[in-house]
Amino acid sequence: MTWTGLAVAVLAGVLSFLSWDRADQVAGVVSAVVGVAALGVSVYGAFSPSRGPDVQVSATGRATSRGGDANTGFVAPTSTTPPGSVSVSDTGDAEADGGSANTGFRQR
């Protein structure tokens, strides 16, 4: 958003120093370039692979397993969609004896 405002301010400043005919020509070229760029962004957004939700795991407790699964974090199911951003901080201890223990993030 800031970049857009800055670009508009620069363009307005440049156009204010030009004659009407020259400003009209520059504005037409800028409009065409912005239109093609907008089309490119929309096509990229339509055909880019979708992402899963963002995941944040923090301040989890202790996970202990004796032959089974223990989880105090987040276990995401197997998915064809790649996950969004994953943030893990300040997780607890994990201890497993013949099983699995998770205090953060795991994707099956």
C-alpha beads as a LAMMPS data file, in Angstrom:
LAMMPS data file: protein, C-alpha beads

108 atoms
107 bonds

1 atom types
1 bond types

-500.0 500.0 xlo xhi
-500.0 500.0 ylo yhi
-500.0 500.0 zlo zhi

Masses

1 110.0

Atoms # bond

1 1 1 0.000 0.000 0.000
2 1 1 2.833 2.388 0.817
3 1 1 4.546 1.637 -2.504
4 1 1 1.353 2.447 -4.396
5 1 1 0.986 5.806 -2.671
6 1 1 4.637 6.601 -3.326
7 1 1 4.315 5.668 -7.011
8 1 1 1.212 7.851 -7.412
9 1 1 2.960 10.792 -5.721
10 1 1 6.036 10.444 -7.970
11 1 1 3.897 10.157 -11.098
12 1 1 1.857 13.218 -10.108
13 1 1 5.053 15.154 -9.482
14 1 1 6.517 14.189 -12.855
15 1 1 3.301 14.972 -14.730
16 1 1 3.013 18.379 -13.074
17 1 1 6.269 19.497 -14.740
18 1 1 5.258 18.398 -18.264
19 1 1 3.142 20.146 -20.882
20 1 1 -0.433 18.901 -21.311
21 1 1 0.355 17.041 -24.535
22 1 1 3.460 15.369 -23.135
23 1 1 1.713 14.535 -19.824
24 1 1 -1.132 12.939 -21.809
25 1 1 1.344 10.707 -23.665
26 1 1 3.212 9.694 -20.503
27 1 1 -0.047 8.969 -18.672
28 1 1 -1.219 6.756 -21.555
29 1 1 1.993 4.705 -21.502
30 1 1 1.926 4.390 -17.704
31 1 1 -1.723 3.272 -17.841
32 1 1 -0.909 0.573 -20.397
33 1 1 2.037 -0.743 -18.349
34 1 1 -0.003 -0.802 -15.126
35 1 1 -2.868 -2.583 -16.926
36 1 1 -0.576 -5.322 -18.251
37 1 1 1.050 -5.700 -14.812
38 1 1 -2.367 -6.019 -13.152
39 1 1 -3.381 -8.672 -15.680
40 1 1 -0.184 -10.598 -14.957
41 1 1 -0.750 -10.477 -11.205
42 1 1 -4.342 -11.679 -11.548
43 1 1 -3.370 -14.580 -13.839
44 1 1 -0.583 -15.584 -11.434
45 1 1 -3.041 -15.495 -8.518
46 1 1 -5.566 -17.616 -10.404
47 1 1 -3.104 -20.323 -11.427
48 1 1 -0.659 -20.374 -8.505
49 1 1 -0.894 -23.351 -6.168
50 1 1 -3.032 -22.755 -3.120
51 1 1 -1.531 -22.913 0.341
52 1 1 -2.934 -24.364 3.492
53 1 1 -3.605 -22.324 6.598
54 1 1 -0.836 -20.641 8.566
55 1 1 0.112 -22.499 11.758
56 1 1 1.521 -21.007 14.952
57 1 1 2.563 -23.266 17.855
58 1 1 3.913 -21.738 21.053
59 1 1 4.256 -22.409 24.776
60 1 1 3.385 -26.096 24.583
61 1 1 3.771 -28.396 27.555
62 1 1 5.644 -31.655 27.992
63 1 1 4.865 -34.659 25.782
64 1 1 5.777 -38.162 27.016
65 1 1 5.033 -41.403 25.220
66 1 1 5.512 -44.987 26.393
67 1 1 4.618 -47.004 23.305
68 1 1 2.038 -44.686 21.777
69 1 1 1.746 -41.141 20.517
70 1 1 1.852 -38.046 22.711
71 1 1 1.202 -34.575 21.314
72 1 1 0.967 -31.140 22.856
73 1 1 1.633 -29.319 19.576
74 1 1 -0.107 -29.580 16.211
75 1 1 -0.280 -32.555 13.849
76 1 1 -1.406 -31.628 10.341
77 1 1 -2.998 -34.288 8.146
78 1 1 -1.313 -35.340 4.929
79 1 1 -2.503 -32.990 2.240
80 1 1 -1.823 -32.263 -1.403
81 1 1 -1.891 -28.573 -0.494
82 1 1 1.441 -27.290 0.810
83 1 1 1.145 -25.765 4.292
84 1 1 1.186 -22.043 4.805
85 1 1 3.763 -20.511 7.082
86 1 1 4.646 -22.494 10.193
87 1 1 5.891 -20.768 13.332
88 1 1 7.062 -22.795 16.349
89 1 1 8.446 -21.192 19.516
90 1 1 8.981 -21.984 23.184
91 1 1 7.936 -25.618 22.930
92 1 1 8.087 -28.079 25.804
93 1 1 10.146 -31.253 26.223
94 1 1 9.380 -34.356 24.168
95 1 1 10.199 -37.852 25.419
96 1 1 9.371 -41.117 23.672
97 1 1 10.063 -44.706 24.739
98 1 1 8.820 -46.971 21.966
99 1 1 6.455 -44.374 20.565
100 1 1 6.489 -40.811 19.315
101 1 1 6.199 -37.496 21.143
102 1 1 5.601 -34.091 19.603
103 1 1 5.492 -30.663 21.241
104 1 1 5.757 -28.594 18.063
105 1 1 4.487 -29.149 14.531
106 1 1 4.299 -32.389 12.564
107 1 1 2.762 -33.129 9.193
108 1 1 1.839 -36.732 8.502

Bonds

1 1 1 2
2 1 2 3
3 1 3 4
4 1 4 5
5 1 5 6
6 1 6 7
7 1 7 8
8 1 8 9
9 1 9 10
10 1 10 11
11 1 11 12
12 1 12 13
13 1 13 14
14 1 14 15
15 1 15 16
16 1 16 17
17 1 17 18
18 1 18 19
19 1 19 20
20 1 20 21
21 1 21 22
22 1 22 23
23 1 23 24
24 1 24 25
25 1 25 26
26 1 26 27
27 1 27 28
28 1 28 29
29 1 29 30
30 1 30 31
31 1 31 32
32 1 32 33
33 1 33 34
34 1 34 35
35 1 35 36
36 1 36 37
37 1 37 38
38 1 38 39
39 1 39 40
40 1 40 41
41 1 41 42
42 1 42 43
43 1 43 44
44 1 44 45
45 1 45 46
46 1 46 47
47 1 47 48
48 1 48 49
49 1 49 50
50 1 50 51
51 1 51 52
52 1 52 53
53 1 53 54
54 1 54 55
55 1 55 56
56 1 56 57
57 1 57 58
58 1 58 59
59 1 59 60
60 1 60 61
61 1 61 62
62 1 62 63
63 1 63 64
64 1 64 65
65 1 65 66
66 1 66 67
67 1 67 68
68 1 68 69
69 1 69 70
70 1 70 71
71 1 71 72
72 1 72 73
73 1 73 74
74 1 74 75
75 1 75 76
76 1 76 77
77 1 77 78
78 1 78 79
79 1 79 80
80 1 80 81
81 1 81 82
82 1 82 83
83 1 83 84
84 1 84 85
85 1 85 86
86 1 86 87
87 1 87 88
88 1 88 89
89 1 89 90
90 1 90 91
91 1 91 92
92 1 92 93
93 1 93 94
94 1 94 95
95 1 95 96
96 1 96 97
97 1 97 98
98 1 98 99
99 1 99 100
100 1 100 101
101 1 101 102
102 1 102 103
103 1 103 104
104 1 104 105
105 1 105 106
106 1 106 107
107 1 107 108
